[in-house]
Structures are given as structure tokens and as C-alpha cells.
């Protein structure tokens, strides 16, 4: 089974169209712009989500998922994690390793 990485944490809703404020777990944001599909997870709950758009703010990313269209729906995902397969995680720099690879 392919490794799954948590690349972001949803910190709340933004605006009136259902956008979500996202904090990157790596501190990097560029890899979010290549995403098309992700898994949103909170504990045992998991939801597949299609990325509609992503834009960078001053210190956060604002991301819009298809089917989340108002602040009330967006707020339900506060504190959920955004998961992707290894190949969609932030690329490693020289001498860096993924924390996931150090487990066990």
C-alpha cells in the first residue's frame, strides 16, 4: 500500500463560497496548486474531495473543494487533515527526509 501523507490542516472557513483556510504541515504551499483530488480525514472519518481552486494568502492557503459551497458546509471540516499519496507531497530538498519514513 502506498504511503499517505498529511500535507495540510484545515483551520476554518474563508469567505462566502465555501473556501477553507489551510495550514501546510511542511510550511510549503506550491505543491497544493498541482492537486486535483485529496482525502479529507478526521479520525476514522474520511471523505474524497476534488480540488476546485487554490490560492495563497498572506500566511495561509485558501482552497475550494467541489461540493463545499457555503461557510456552513466549510466549517464542518475545521481541524480535518488533507491527505495525499507520497508522490503529491511537498518535494524534498537536499538532505531532507519525510518524517513518515522515520516511523517504526
C-alpha positions as CSV (number, residue, x, y, z in Angstrom):
1,X,0.0,0.0,0.0
2,X,1.3,3.4,-0.9
3,X,2.2,5.8,1.9
4,X,-0.2,8.6,2.6
5,X,1.0,12.0,3.8
6,X,-0.8,14.7,5.8
7,X,0.1,17.8,3.9
8,X,-2.3,20.3,5.5
9,X,-4.7,21.0,8.3
10,X,-7.9,22.9,7.7
11,X,-8.1,25.8,10.1
12,X,-11.6,27.1,9.2
13,X,-13.8,28.6,6.5
14,X,-13.0,31.7,4.4
15,X,-15.5,33.9,2.6
16,X,-18.9,33.1,1.5
17,X,-18.2,30.5,-1.3
18,X,-17.1,27.6,0.9
19,X,-13.3,28.2,0.7
20,X,-11.2,26.7,3.5
21,X,-8.2,28.2,5.3
22,X,-5.4,25.6,5.2
23,X,-2.1,25.5,7.1
24,X,0.6,23.5,5.3
25,X,2.3,20.9,7.5
26,X,5.6,21.4,5.7
27,X,5.4,25.2,5.5
28,X,5.5,25.0,1.7
29,X,2.5,25.7,-0.5
30,X,3.5,25.3,-4.1
31,X,2.6,21.6,-4.3
32,X,-1.0,22.4,-3.4
33,X,-1.5,24.0,-6.8
34,X,-0.9,20.7,-8.6
35,X,-3.6,18.8,-6.6
36,X,-6.8,17.5,-8.2
37,X,-8.1,15.0,-5.6
38,X,-7.3,14.6,-1.9
39,X,-8.7,12.8,1.1
40,X,-10.1,14.8,4.0
41,X,-9.8,13.0,7.3
42,X,-10.7,13.4,10.9
43,X,-10.2,10.4,13.0
44,X,-11.9,7.5,11.3
45,X,-14.0,9.7,9.0
46,X,-12.6,10.1,5.5
47,X,-14.0,12.0,2.5
48,X,-12.6,12.1,-1.0
49,X,-12.6,15.7,-2.3
50,X,-11.9,17.2,-5.7
51,X,-9.9,20.5,-5.7
52,X,-11.7,23.3,-7.5
53,X,-9.2,26.0,-6.8
54,X,-6.3,27.0,-4.5
55,X,-4.9,30.5,-3.8
56,X,-2.2,31.7,-1.5
57,X,-2.9,34.3,1.2
58,X,-0.5,36.1,3.5
59,X,0.2,33.2,5.7
60,X,-2.4,30.6,4.6
61,X,-3.7,28.8,1.6
62,X,-7.3,29.2,0.6
63,X,-8.6,26.1,-1.1
64,X,-12.0,25.4,-2.6
65,X,-13.4,21.8,-2.9
66,X,-16.2,20.8,-5.2
67,X,-19.4,20.4,-3.3
68,X,-18.5,22.6,-0.4
69,X,-20.3,25.8,-1.4
70,X,-21.0,27.9,1.7
71,X,-19.4,28.8,5.0
72,X,-21.6,26.5,7.0
73,X,-20.5,23.4,5.0
74,X,-16.9,24.6,5.1
75,X,-16.9,25.0,8.9
76,X,-17.8,21.3,9.3
77,X,-14.3,20.4,8.0
78,X,-12.4,22.6,10.6
79,X,-9.5,20.6,12.1
80,X,-9.6,17.9,9.4
81,X,-6.4,16.8,7.7
82,X,-5.7,16.9,4.0
83,X,-4.0,13.6,2.9
84,X,-2.3,12.8,-0.4
85,X,-0.2,9.9,-1.8
86,X,3.6,10.3,-1.4
87,X,4.1,11.5,-5.0
88,X,1.8,14.5,-4.4
89,X,3.5,15.6,-1.1
90,X,6.0,18.5,-1.0
91,X,9.2,17.6,-2.8
92,X,12.2,17.0,-0.6
93,X,15.2,19.3,-0.6
94,X,18.8,18.1,-0.4
95,X,19.4,16.2,2.8
96,X,15.7,16.2,3.8
97,X,13.6,13.1,4.6
98,X,9.9,12.7,5.2
99,X,9.0,12.2,8.9
100,X,6.7,9.4,7.7
101,X,9.8,7.4,6.6
102,X,11.3,7.6,10.1
103,X,8.4,6.0,11.8
104,X,8.9,2.5,13.1
